Amino acid sequence: MAGKTKLSVFTLCMMTVAAVVSLRGLPMMAKEGLSLIFYILFSSVMFLIPASLVAAELGSALSDKGGGVYTWVKEAFGSRWGFTAIWLQWIQNVVWYPTVLGFAASCLAYAVMQPHLAQNGVYTGIVILVCYWMATFLTLAGSNVSSFVTKYGALCGTILPGVIVIILGLLWIDQGNPIAFLAPGPAADTAGKLAHEGAHARLFPHITNLGSVAFLAGIILLFAGVEVHAVHAGEMKKPASQFPESMFLAAAIIFLLFMLGSLAVATVVPAADISLTAGLMQAFEQLFDKFHIGFLTPVMGLLTAFGSIGGVMAWIGGPSRGLLETAKEGELPPFMAKVNRNGVQITILLIQAVIVSLLAALYFIMDNVSVAFFVLSAMTVTLYLVMYILMYAAAIKLRRDRPDLPRPYKLPGGLLGMWLVAGIGLLGVCFSLVVGFFPPTNIPVGNPALYVGLVAVGMIVFVGLPLIINACKKPSWRQIGKSSV
């Protein structure tokens, strides 16, 4: 172990950025106009930074036991809640796949010069099903294609388009073109009427009810995932100083990419016209046409779709692998521990694919693609936020009950410091969880009761399932699970 290469501040920073940043979120933030600055600042202070620092302490303290939310929560509250935490991390990812592939479908529509397809639910649903099942079979085959798609998808389909949209957005402003987010959109107009004042672009959202800030839940999700690499804190030379440096550097990069990228989209496309799935391509189309390089629009559509599919390939086998480990430990029925000849978790991946297929059906039955996209995003964020509540609670309990546990990185300030940082995170998470159940005022969700019902049922079912499974588990599952490998 003495010769093992230590992680640098920059390396861990880049790993964290890669796990968090996705261009699919730019339209969601851009739709808020100038108020997106408030949402991004709120998400950074109340979520990104506390989650990074708390996960750093937990990851470094329990890295010898494999780390991860299963271990962290299990050590604090027992195997039932540890299993619930890893289950939620897995299932929220399953719910996330249709949203990111819905974004890929809109990009492909522009790639084939048929942008109107981006608003077609049937087309979007078909693309999701084809892409996801293809990715599943490639993963089951143990193909090297997945690593290729992941590597070049991140570089060519995420970083490159993100930099291009920011540069073109700056050129758009420099040439004196109209800035869309400075003009009041429908939401600001409505807010102005309610406040008996003229409509104007707002830095701080006009809050008339919780539906006014419902987008906050979806935006919070865009900053989630920093805990994934916190287990590597102990692999740094000086974790006590270097890990916070890497987290704050990563937070700054994530903040700038999201802030500048979403502002670039909001600069070009009026808030009322931004599609949650196709907003980025709408901006590219206008920017490319303005600078007389419209022939690049299909190319950019192909690249961004490639980046989204690469993101799916990167995650499709990861969280499910963590669930496989719990199956080996007897937390799941033995058939869930089954692997194929390539050592891939075949049962879990097939169950995962069936759930994704059922969720993709929302695109077939909802008239508005953006509504289907946002409903799935809201459902995803409620599940992930419950996991973060368990993570923060575990950090506080372990600091109180096991103060002598070795922690290569330790939040300063003793128990009070942990309560302060984790408490801020808990407040942000709980507020966002409540807000997520309110239909947004700037999206035509149709029947509000149906919207709330879908989100509530999704949360109850997916949080309740691991508790039911745990209550029904048998001692024999552990032995059979290990023999299935």
C-alpha positions in Angstrom: 0.0 0.0 0.0 3.0 2.3 0.6 3.7 2.5 -3.1 0.1 3.3 -4.1 -0.3 6.6 -6.0 -2.0 9.3 -3.9 -4.9 11.2 -5.4 -4.1 14.9 -6.2 -6.5 17.7 -5.4 -7.1 18.2 -9.2 -7.7 14.5 -9.9 -10.4 14.1 -7.2 -11.9 17.5 -8.3 -12.3 16.3 -11.9 -13.7 12.9 -10.7 -16.4 14.8 -8.8 -17.2 17.2 -11.6 -17.6 14.3 -14.0 -20.0 12.6 -11.6 -22.2 15.7 -11.2 -22.2 17.8 -14.4 -24.8 17.1 -17.1 -25.9 19.5 -19.9 -29.5 18.2 -19.7 -30.0 20.5 -16.7 -29.2 23.7 -18.5 -32.7 24.2 -20.0 -34.3 23.6 -16.6 -32.3 26.3 -15.0 -32.5 28.7 -18.0 -36.3 28.5 -17.8 -36.1 30.5 -14.6 -34.6 33.5 -16.4 -32.5 35.8 -14.2 -33.8 34.0 -11.1 -31.6 31.0 -12.0 -28.8 32.8 -10.2 -30.7 32.6 -7.0 -31.5 28.9 -7.5 -27.9 28.0 -8.3 -26.6 29.9 -5.3 -29.2 28.3 -3.0 -28.3 24.8 -4.3 -24.6 25.4 -3.9 -24.8 26.8 -0.3 -27.6 24.6 1.0 -26.7 21.4 -0.8 -23.5 21.1 -2.8 -21.0 22.2 -0.1 -22.6 20.5 2.9 -23.1 17.2 1.0 -19.4 17.3 -0.1 -18.0 17.9 3.3 -20.2 15.5 5.2 -19.6 12.8 2.7 -15.9 13.5 2.9 -15.8 12.7 6.7 -18.0 9.6 6.3 -16.0 8.3 3.3 -12.6 8.7 5.0 -13.8 7.2 8.3 -15.3 4.1 6.8 -13.2 3.6 3.7 -11.7 0.3 5.1 -15.3 -1.1 5.0 -15.9 -0.3 1.4 -17.4 3.1 2.0 -20.6 4.3 0.3 -24.0 5.1 1.7 -24.8 1.5 2.6 -21.9 1.3 5.0 -22.3 4.8 6.4 -26.0 4.4 7.2 -25.6 0.8 8.3 -23.0 1.8 10.9 -25.3 4.4 12.3 -28.7 2.9 12.1 -28.3 -0.8 11.2 -28.7 -2.9 8.1 -32.3 -2.1 7.4 -31.7 1.6 6.9 -28.3 1.0 5.3 -30.1 -1.2 2.7 -32.8 1.5 2.3 -30.1 4.1 1.5 -28.3 2.1 -1.2 -31.7 1.0 -2.6 -32.7 4.7 -2.9 -29.4 5.6 -4.5 -30.0 2.8 -7.0 -33.7 3.3 -7.7 -33.3 7.1 -8.2 -30.8 6.3 -10.8 -33.3 4.0 -12.5 -35.9 6.8 -12.5 -33.2 9.2 -13.8 -32.5 7.2 -17.0 -35.7 8.1 -18.9 -35.0 11.8 -18.2 -31.5 11.8 -19.5 -32.5 9.7 -22.5 -35.4 12.0 -23.1 -32.8 14.7 -23.5 -30.8 12.5 -25.8 -33.9 11.9 -27.9 -34.4 15.7 -28.4 -30.8 16.1 -29.4 -31.1 13.2 -32.0 -34.2 15.0 -33.4 -32.0 18.0 -34.2 -29.3 15.6 -35.5 -31.7 14.3 -38.2 -33.0 17.8 -39.0 -36.4 17.1 -37.6 -36.5 19.3 -34.5 -40.3 19.0 -34.2 -39.8 15.4 -33.0 -38.3 16.7 -29.8 -41.9 17.5 -28.6 -43.3 14.2 -29.8 -43.9 11.9 -26.8 -44.1 8.7 -28.9 -40.8 9.4 -30.7 -39.2 10.2 -27.3 -40.5 7.1 -25.6 -39.3 4.9 -28.5 -35.8 6.4 -28.4 -35.6 5.9 -24.6 -36.6 2.2 -24.9 -34.2 1.4 -27.8 -31.2 3.2 -26.3 -31.7 1.8 -22.8 -32.2 -1.8 -23.8 -29.2 -1.5 -26.2 -27.1 -0.2 -23.3 -28.3 -3.0 -21.0 -27.3 -5.7 -23.5 -23.9 -4.1 -24.1 -23.3 -4.1 -20.3 -24.4 -7.7 -20.0 -22.0 -8.7 -22.7 -19.1 -7.2 -20.7 -18.2 -5.3 -23.9 -15.4 -2.7 -23.9 -17.7 -0.5 -25.9 -19.2 0.8 -22.7 -15.9 2.2 -21.5 -15.3 3.8 -25.0 -18.7 5.4 -25.1 -18.3 6.7 -21.5 -14.8 8.2 -22.0 -15.4 10.0 -25.3 -19.1 10.8 -24.5 -17.9 12.9 -21.6 -15.3 14.7 -23.5 -17.1 15.2 -26.9 -20.7 15.2 -25.7 -20.6 17.2 -22.4 -17.4 19.3 -22.0 -17.1 20.4 -25.6 -20.7 21.5 -26.2 -20.8 23.2 -22.8 -17.7 25.3 -23.6 -19.1 26.1 -27.1 -22.5 27.3 -25.9 -20.8 29.6 -23.3 -18.5 31.1 -25.8 -21.2 31.7 -28.4 -23.5 33.1 -25.7 -20.8 35.7 -24.8 -20.3 36.5 -28.5 -24.1 37.0 -28.8 -24.0 39.6 -26.0 -20.8 41.2 -27.3 -22.5 41.9 -30.7 -25.4 43.7 -29.0 -28.1 41.1 -29.7 -31.2 41.1 -27.4 -30.7 39.3 -24.1 -33.8 37.1 -23.6 -33.6 36.7 -19.8 -33.7 40.5 -19.2 -37.2 40.6 -20.7 -40.0 39.5 -18.3 -41.4 36.1 -19.1 -45.0 34.8 -18.4 -44.0 33.9 -14.8 -42.6 37.3 -14.1 -45.7 38.9 -15.7 -48.0 36.9 -13.5 -46.0 37.7 -10.4 -46.0 41.4 -11.3 -49.8 41.4 -11.6 -50.2 39.7 -8.3 -47.9 42.2 -6.6 -49.6 45.1 -8.4 -46.4 46.2 -10.1 -44.9 46.2 -13.5 -43.5 43.0 -14.9 -39.7 42.8 -14.9 -36.9 40.3 -14.8 -36.3 39.2 -11.3 -33.1 38.1 -9.6 -35.0 36.8 -6.6 -38.1 34.7 -7.5 -41.5 36.2 -6.7 -42.8 33.6 -4.2 -46.6 33.6 -4.0 -46.8 29.9 -3.1 -44.5 26.8 -3.0 -45.3 26.1 -6.7 -43.4 29.3 -7.5 -40.2 27.6 -6.5 -41.1 24.0 -7.5 -38.2 24.0 -9.9 -35.8 24.1 -7.0 -36.3 20.4 -6.4 -35.2 19.6 -9.9 -32.3 22.0 -9.8 -31.1 20.5 -6.5 -30.9 17.1 -8.2 -28.5 18.5 -10.8 -26.0 19.1 -8.0 -26.4 15.6 -6.5 -23.7 12.9 -6.7 -20.8 14.4 -4.9 -20.9 11.6 -2.3 -20.0 9.1 -5.0 -16.2 9.9 -4.8 -16.0 10.9 -1.1 -14.8 7.3 -0.3 -11.5 8.4 -1.9 -10.7 11.0 0.7 -8.4 8.7 2.6 -6.3 8.2 -0.6 -4.9 11.7 -0.5 -1.6 12.7 1.1 -3.2 15.3 3.4 -7.0 14.6 3.4 -7.6 17.1 6.2 -6.6 20.0 4.0 -6.6 18.6 0.4 -10.1 17.1 0.4 -11.8 20.4 1.3 -9.7 22.0 -1.4 -10.8 19.5 -4.0 -14.4 19.8 -3.0 -14.4 23.6 -3.1 -12.6 23.6 -6.4 -15.1 21.1 -7.8 -18.0 23.2 -6.4 -16.6 26.3 -8.1 -16.3 24.5 -11.5 -19.7 23.0 -11.2 -21.1 26.4 -10.2 -19.5 28.2 -13.2 -20.5 25.5 -15.7 -24.1 25.5 -14.6 -24.3 29.3 -14.2 -22.6 30.3 -17.4 -24.2 27.5 -19.5 -27.7 28.1 -18.3 -27.3 31.9 -18.7 -26.1 31.3 -22.3 -29.3 29.3 -23.0 -31.4 31.9 -21.3 -29.7 34.7 -23.2 -30.8 33.3 -26.6 -34.2 31.6 -25.9 -37.1 33.3 -24.2 -38.1 31.5 -21.0 -41.6 30.8 -22.3 -40.2 29.0 -25.3 -37.6 26.9 -23.6 -38.3 23.1 -23.8 -36.9 21.1 -20.8 -35.7 18.4 -23.1 -34.7 20.4 -26.2 -33.8 23.8 -24.7 -30.0 23.3 -25.2 -30.5 22.5 -28.9 -32.9 25.4 -29.3 -30.0 27.7 -28.1 -27.5 26.0 -30.4 -29.8 26.3 -33.4 -30.3 30.1 -32.9 -26.6 30.7 -32.1 -25.4 28.7 -35.1 -27.9 30.4 -37.4 -26.9 33.8 -36.1 -23.2 33.2 -36.8 -24.0 31.6 -40.2 -22.8 28.1 -39.2 -26.2 26.4 -39.1 -24.7 23.3 -40.7 -23.2 22.5 -37.2 -26.6 22.1 -35.6 -27.0 18.4 -36.5 -23.4 17.7 -35.6 -24.0 19.3 -32.1 -27.2 17.3 -31.8 -25.3 14.1 -32.4 -22.5 15.0 -30.0 -24.8 15.9 -27.1 -26.9 12.8 -27.7 -23.7 10.8 -27.6 -22.7 12.5 -24.4 -26.1 11.6 -22.7 -25.9 8.0 -23.8 -22.3 7.9 -22.5 -23.6 9.1 -19.2 -26.1 6.2 -19.1 -23.4 3.7 -20.0 -21.2 5.1 -17.2 -24.0 4.6 -14.6 -25.9 1.6 -15.8 -23.6 -1.0 -14.1 -22.4 1.1 -11.1 -25.3 1.5 -8.6 -26.7 -1.9 -9.6 -23.3 -3.4 -8.7 -23.7 -1.9 -5.2 -27.1 -3.5 -5.0 -25.5 -6.8 -6.0 -23.2 -6.6 -3.0 -26.2 -6.2 -0.7 -27.7 -9.3 -2.3 -24.6 -11.2 -1.4 -25.0 -10.0 2.2 -28.5 -11.5 2.3 -30.4 -8.2 2.1 -32.2 -9.3 -1.1 -33.7 -12.6 -2.3 -31.0 -15.0 -3.7 -32.1 -14.7 -7.3 -31.0 -11.0 -7.2 -27.4 -12.1 -6.7 -27.3 -14.0 -9.9 -24.6 -13.1 -12.4 -23.9 -14.2 -15.9 -20.7 -15.8 -17.2 -19.2 -12.3 -17.6 -19.8 -11.7 -13.9 -22.4 -9.1 -14.6 -25.5 -8.8 -12.3 -28.0 -10.1 -14.9 -31.2 -10.3 -12.8 -30.8 -6.8 -11.3 -30.0 -5.2 -14.8 -33.1 -6.9 -16.3 -35.4 -5.8 -13.5 -33.8 -2.3 -13.9 -34.6 -2.3 -17.6 -38.2 -3.3 -17.0 -38.7 -0.5 -14.5 -37.2 2.0 -17.0 -39.5 0.7 -19.7 -42.5 1.3 -17.5 -41.4 4.8 -16.6 -40.8 5.6 -20.2 -44.5 4.9 -20.8 -45.2 8.3 -19.3 -43.9 9.9 -22.6 -46.6 7.9 -24.5 -49.5 9.0 -22.3 -48.6 12.6 -21.6 -49.3 15.3 -24.2 -46.5 17.6 -23.1 -43.0 16.1 -23.2 -41.7 18.7 -20.8 -44.3 17.7 -18.3 -43.3 14.0 -18.5 -39.7 15.0 -18.1 -40.4 17.2 -15.1 -42.6 14.6 -13.4 -39.9 12.0 -13.7 -37.3 14.5 -12.4 -39.5 15.4 -9.4 -40.0 11.7 -8.6 -36.2 11.1 -8.9 -35.3 14.0 -6.6 -37.7 12.9 -3.8 -36.0 9.5 -3.7 -32.5 10.9 -3.7 -33.3 13.6 -1.1 -34.6 10.8 1.3 -31.2 9.1 0.9 -29.4 12.4 1.7 -31.5 12.8 4.9 -30.3 9.3 6.0 -26.7 10.3 5.1 -26.8 13.6 7.1 -28.5 11.8 10.1 -25.9 9.1 10.0 -23.0 11.6 10.1 -24.5 13.4 13.1 -25.1 10.1 15.0 -21.7 8.6 14.3 -20.0 11.9 15.4 -22.0 11.8 18.6 -21.8 8.0 19.4 -18.4 7.2 18.0 -16.2 10.3 18.4 -13.0 8.2 18.6 -13.6 6.6 15.1 -10.5 7.4 13.0 -11.3 10.1 10.5 -8.5 11.1 8.1 -10.7 14.1 7.2 -12.8 15.6 10.0 -15.2 18.5 9.9 -13.8 21.2 12.2 -15.8 22.5 15.2 -16.5 19.2 16.9 -20.1 17.9 17.3 -21.3 21.5 17.0 -19.5 21.9 13.6 -21.1 18.7 12.3 -24.5 19.8 13.5 -24.1 23.1 11.8 -22.9 21.8 8.4 -25.2 18.7 8.4 -28.0 20.8 9.8 -27.7 23.3 6.9 -27.8 20.4 4.5 -30.8 18.8 6.2 -32.7 22.1 6.0 -32.0 22.5 2.3 -32.9 18.8 1.6 -36.1 18.9 3.6 -37.3 22.2 2.1 -36.6 20.9 -1.4 -38.4 17.6 -0.6 -41.5 19.5 0.4 -41.3 21.9 -2.6 -41.0 18.9 -4.9 -44.6 17.9 -4.2 -46.0 21.2 -5.5 -46.8 21.5 -9.2 -44.6 24.2 -10.8 -46.5 27.4 -11.8 -44.5 27.8 -15.1 -45.2 24.4 -16.6 -48.7 23.3 -17.7 -48.9 20.1 -15.6 -52.6 19.7 -16.4 -54.4 18.2 -13.4 -52.3 19.2 -10.3 -53.8 16.3 -8.3 -52.5 13.8 -10.9 -49.0 15.4 -10.7 -48.9 15.3 -6.9 -50.3 11.8 -6.9 -47.7 10.5 -9.3 -44.8 12.0 -7.3 -46.3 10.8 -3.9 -47.0 7.3 -5.2 -43.6 7.0 -6.6 -42.0 8.0 -3.3 -44.2 5.7 -1.2 -43.7 2.7 -3.4 -39.9 3.0 -3.9 -39.2 3.9 -0.3 -41.5 1.3 1.1 -40.2 -1.6 -1.0 -36.7 -1.9 0.7 -38.4 -1.8 4.1 -40.8 -4.6 3.1 -38.0 -6.6 1.6 -35.9 -6.2 4.7 -38.8 -7.3 6.9 -39.3 -10.5 4.8 -35.6 -11.4 4.5 -34.5 -14.8 5.7 -31.1 -15.9 7.3 -30.7 -18.4 4.4 -30.5 -15.6 1.8 -27.0 -14.8 2.9 -25.6 -18.3 2.2 -27.5 -18.8 -1.0 -26.6 -15.3 -2.2 -22.9 -15.9 -1.9 -23.2 -19.2 -3.7 -25.0 -17.6 -6.7 -21.9 -15.6 -7.6 
